């Protein structure tokens, strides 16, 4: 059985921020994830996926260096992961 998508994304984030995975490989892995994410997915998983996608897009548009993008991804890794049902709107 495959681990939940959020666990897989968090693992990939950890691997790219610790340089176990290079950024190009992370982008290649993440592309299909964002296109295939389903509405039935945990809302926190969807939020994380879109936050990653936003950072990748912003890094392209602003021409961030790889270290700048990695620093932003590290921020995601270091933030506590909300549990199901704790998401707030507003």
C-alpha positions in Angstrom: 0.0 0.0 0.0 1.3 3.4 -0.9 1.8 6.1 1.8 -0.6 9.0 1.8 0.2 11.7 -0.8 1.0 14.3 1.9 3.6 12.0 3.5 5.1 11.4 0.0 5.3 15.1 -0.7 6.8 15.9 2.7 9.4 13.2 2.1 10.2 14.6 -1.3 10.5 18.1 0.2 12.8 16.8 2.9 15.0 15.0 0.3 15.3 18.1 -2.0 16.0 20.4 0.9 18.7 18.1 2.3 20.1 17.7 -1.3 19.3 14.0 -1.4 17.3 14.8 -4.5 18.3 17.5 -7.0 15.9 20.3 -7.8 15.4 19.1 -11.4 14.4 15.6 -10.2 12.0 17.2 -7.7 10.3 19.3 -10.4 10.1 16.2 -12.6 8.5 14.2 -9.8 6.1 17.0 -8.7 4.7 18.0 -12.1 2.4 14.9 -12.4 1.5 15.2 -8.7 0.0 18.7 -9.1 -1.9 17.7 -12.3 -3.4 14.6 -10.7 -4.3 15.8 -7.3 -7.9 15.0 -6.6 -10.6 17.0 -4.9 -11.2 14.1 -2.6 -7.7 14.5 -1.2 -7.1 15.8 2.4 -7.5 19.6 2.3 -4.1 20.0 3.9 -2.5 17.9 1.2 -4.1 20.0 -1.5 -2.9 23.2 0.3 0.7 21.8 0.5 0.7 20.8 -3.2 -0.5 24.3 -4.3 1.9 26.0 -2.0 4.8 24.0 -3.6 3.4 24.7 -7.1 3.2 28.4 -6.2 6.8 28.5 -5.0 8.1 26.7 -8.1 6.1 29.1 -10.3 7.3 32.2 -8.4 10.9 31.0 -8.6 10.6 30.8 -12.4 8.9 34.2 -12.7 11.3 36.0 -10.4 14.3 34.0 -11.6 15.2 32.9 -8.1 18.5 31.1 -7.7 18.4 27.5 -6.6 19.5 28.4 -3.1 16.7 30.9 -2.9 14.1 28.4 -3.9 15.5 25.7 -1.6 15.3 28.3 1.3 11.6 28.7 0.6 11.0 25.0 0.4 12.9 24.6 3.7 10.3 26.9 5.2 7.6 24.5 4.2 9.5 21.5 5.7 10.0 23.4 9.0 6.4 24.5 9.4 4.3 22.2 11.5 1.9 20.0 9.5 -1.7 20.7 10.4 -3.9 17.7 11.2 -7.1 16.9 9.3 -9.9 19.2 10.4 -7.7 22.1 11.7 -7.7 24.1 8.5 -9.2 27.5 8.9 -10.6 29.8 6.2 -10.4 33.5 6.3 
